[in-house]
Amino acid sequence: MRIVIIAAIVLFVLIWAKFVLDVLRRPDLGPGSKAIWTIFMLVLPLFGILIYLLLKPSDAQIQQNARR
């Protein structure tokens, strides 16, 4: 049972790190927005990730806005 808990924690940390890196790499966000999202994901990791998933525009929308 302990190994399942450890695996779940490691998986969650990897997913969390992926989303934080995604926020930091987005060209459409300014430095202030990146800082707010990163802090939000640090303080409330599960809710931060869920809200980010719901509000994040698709990659196609990000690229289209970058071309303008």
C-alpha positions as CSV (number, residue, x, y, z in Angstrom):
1,M,0.0,0.0,0.0
2,R,2.9,2.4,0.8
3,I,4.2,2.1,-2.7
4,V,0.9,3.1,-4.2
5,I,0.8,6.2,-2.1
6,I,4.4,7.1,-3.0
7,A,3.7,6.5,-6.7
8,A,0.6,8.8,-6.5
9,I,2.6,11.5,-4.8
10,V,5.4,11.3,-7.4
11,L,2.9,11.4,-10.2
12,F,1.2,14.4,-8.7
13,V,4.5,16.3,-8.3
14,L,5.4,15.5,-11.9
15,I,2.0,16.8,-13.2
16,W,2.3,19.8,-11.0
17,A,5.8,20.6,-12.3
18,K,4.6,20.2,-15.9
19,F,1.9,22.8,-15.4
20,V,4.2,25.3,-13.7
21,L,6.6,25.0,-16.5
22,D,3.7,25.4,-19.0
23,V,2.8,28.7,-17.3
24,L,6.4,29.9,-17.3
25,R,6.8,29.1,-21.0
26,R,3.6,30.7,-22.3
27,P,4.4,33.7,-24.5
28,D,1.0,35.3,-24.1
29,L,1.2,35.8,-20.4
30,G,3.1,38.8,-18.9
31,P,5.5,38.4,-15.9
32,G,2.8,39.4,-13.4
33,S,0.3,36.8,-14.7
34,K,3.0,34.2,-14.7
35,A,3.9,35.0,-11.1
36,I,0.2,34.9,-10.0
37,W,-0.4,31.6,-11.6
38,T,2.8,30.1,-10.2
39,I,2.0,31.3,-6.7
40,F,-1.6,30.1,-7.0
41,M,-0.3,26.6,-8.0
42,L,2.2,26.6,-5.1
43,V,-0.4,27.6,-2.5
44,L,-3.3,25.5,-3.8
45,P,-1.7,22.9,-6.1
46,L,-4.8,20.7,-6.9
47,F,-7.2,23.6,-7.3
48,G,-4.6,25.7,-9.1
49,I,-4.1,23.0,-11.7
50,L,-7.8,22.3,-12.2
51,I,-8.6,26.0,-12.6
52,Y,-5.6,26.5,-15.0
53,L,-6.9,23.6,-17.1
54,L,-10.3,25.1,-17.3
55,L,-9.2,28.6,-18.2
56,K,-6.1,28.0,-20.4
57,P,-6.7,28.7,-24.0
58,S,-5.8,26.0,-26.5
59,D,-2.3,25.9,-28.1
60,A,-3.9,26.9,-31.4
61,Q,-5.5,30.0,-29.8
62,I,-2.2,31.0,-28.2
63,Q,-0.3,30.7,-31.5
64,Q,-3.0,32.6,-33.4
65,N,-2.8,35.4,-30.9
66,A,1.0,35.4,-31.1
67,R,0.8,36.0,-34.9
68,R,-1.3,39.1,-34.5
